[in-house]
Amino acid sequence: MVETGKIFHVRCVDNTLQRDKLSVGHVYEVTKDLPRDGYYELGGLGRFSRARFEIVHPTSANDDIRARQVYRSSR
């Protein structure tokens, strides 16, 4: 379960009929969770069924910070 109002990340596990928008294995940022309707709203892409994704949990806050630093330094 994800805390209400938090932005989190999900990994696509099924892109059937959405190949032009989603890529299997790609991680997306969820800007709005709509559990009653069964959808995630992905930043800039629209709404997609929750069944297409698995939640990505960082192993720790430090790992998340390190990943951002590596990404920035590789630019």
Steps between C-alpha positions, in 0.01 A plus 500: 500500500624846411445810713234736367640810332852359449661485159645154443637283220364193323652259247298404192439123474240503219472740206233314299317748273715786642834433327510855364493644857639233738812283498525176698765533772500881490444684830239777506412768755144479635357844567156383609377164633133430430437173690121519484514514120800264474730747323835671538545841344851525358663840464439624146364169367146467635317227693581131480367188672683413822527139378764608246750601769688390810606748767873570516625534858843655555701280737579803714487879487879506459482278189245737346726801568805317360308405184407865441861611552630239254238607245596867537873433475457291184327782310 
